[in-house]
Amino acid sequence: MDILFKISAWAGAVLPLFNIPLITRIIKRKSADDISLVWLFGVWVCILLMTPAALTSQDIAFRAFGWTNIIFFTGVVIVTVKYHHKMGGKGNRPRGT
């Protein structure tokens, strides 16, 4: 049973690392228009609200997931907001941007 707890702790820490390909794809394309801002902020607010429980939990897997998830999903939020174009796309951006 001890090995299962160790595996779950590693999985909890590694799972949010899958946000890295999303971040790099957004930066490479210089666009996040395919990501819904409602979804993005909905997930982020839920993560923020869940974080205190995760960080104070005795469960190492939940705590590892909480730390890495808050860090990497906040990175997704920052990059998405930076590369999300107003009014639905590149063709509708205000002049001078």
TASUL-V899991 format. One record per pair of residues at least 6 apart in sequence whose ideal C-beta (glycine too) atoms are under 7 Angstrom apart, sorted by the first residue. I is the first residue (numbers start at 0). GAP is how many residues later the second one is. D is the distance in Angstrom with one decimal. If there is no record, write none. Layout:
((I/GAP/D) (I/GAP/D))
This chain:
((7/53/4.1) (8/51/4.6) (8/52/4.5) (8/55/5.4) (10/50/7.0) (11/49/3.9) (11/50/6.5) (11/52/4.3) (11/53/3.5) (12/51/3.9) (12/52/6.8) (12/55/5.2) (14/50/6.2) (15/49/6.9) (15/52/4.1) (15/53/4.2) (15/56/4.3) (15/57/6.6) (16/51/6.7) (16/55/6.6) (18/53/4.1) (18/54/6.0) (18/56/6.6) (18/57/5.1) (19/52/6.9) (21/54/6.0) (22/52/5.5) (22/53/5.9) (22/56/5.0) (25/6/4.8) (25/53/5.0) (25/54/6.3) (25/57/5.2) (26/52/6.2) (29/53/5.9) (30/52/5.6) (30/54/6.8) (31/47/6.9) (31/48/4.2) (31/51/4.3) (31/52/4.5) (32/51/6.3) (32/52/5.6) (32/56/5.6) (34/45/5.3) (34/49/7.0) (36/47/6.4) (39/37/6.2) (39/40/5.6) (42/30/7.0) (43/29/6.1) (43/33/5.2) (46/22/5.9) (46/23/6.1) (46/26/5.5) (50/15/5.6) (50/19/5.1) (53/8/5.3) (53/9/6.0) (53/11/6.5) (53/12/2.5) (54/8/6.3) (54/11/5.2) (54/12/6.9) (56/6/5.2) (84/8/5.4) (85/7/6.4))
